[in-house]
């Protein structure tokens, strides 16, 4: 059998894997016999984008992602571990594991001259349409004030790229998808947080007759926060290594791999452990609409834009699946920062997470 190795790995793809289509779960190690053994449990090598997969194959790829979220939720629900443990794990994922994964991905990436601008335009055009739709529905149809309108827009368009999108794309699309995700993540958080903060401050000034901080002051604060953001630092360092071809010592590379490999599972479990603090409370009408925008309108817009801009099948799939994942926790952080719309943000996060396995599986099937 002519089995094909992937990602400098010790473990083979399945024998039916076609050249150029081997896929791997990026968070599984590839340098030790133990990792090689684990890879046989987690590795999936379906030719997802060259043949039309059955729903059972799609569920095999998608459901483990959401099963890990359920495991995290059950750990706290049953009292096996306290919620504070999940918070500590989330800090580890956000500040160490994912930054190292992004560093590794960018440092080793082969961009083949691909321009990131079409990718950014494809994704953020969908974000702009969905955000606007969420704002209009909240203010015009549900009669909420401008601040809730902003939060509705954020909740409908802010995907959970780190804790769900990255492990999902790594599992279903493979290395090309992870590269696309890294390019997206490089600007996703700064763009969304700056837009959300500025629009919320503008809405507050409108509600409070002009009171509030100036735009330059806001930009300085947001910029300062982003410069210290671990994800931004990881991406920047990876870009420096990539551009300079700086060699990474084998021992250091193995250590980075070991930490980066657990980013996906740890992110999903920690997210599940945090879900109890959100829950569902009121706002079921507006929450249902915003959740449907997030899970269906956003990926539909991104898919259309990706087709129009001629993105590759792998990049298009990575963006659409990312757009289809649940609302990110940053919607809650914005609500908490401005003291408005807590129940809407919490309910949207919970509902989209509950329905996420269905929406992602549906979009994966359509992409097939």
Secondary structure, 3 states (H helix, E strand, C coil): CCCCECCCCCCECCCCCCCCCCCCCCCCCCCCHHHHHHHHHHCCCCCCCCCCCCHHHHHHHHHHHHHHHHHHHHHHHCCCCCHHHHHHHHHHHHHHHHHHHHHHHHHHCCCCCCCHHHHHHHHHHHHHHHHHHHHHHHHHHCCCCHHHHHHHHHHHHCECHHHHHHHHHHHHCCHHHHHHHHHHHHHHHHHHHHHHHHHHHHHHHHHCCCCCCCHHHHHHHHHHHHHCCHHHHHHHHHHHHHHHCCCCCHHHHHHHHHHHCCHHHHHHHHHHHHHHHCCCCCCHHHHHHHHHHHHHHHHHHHHHHHHHCCCCHHHHHHHHHHHHCCECCHHHHHHHHHCCCHHHHHHHHHHHHHHHHHHHHHHHHHHC
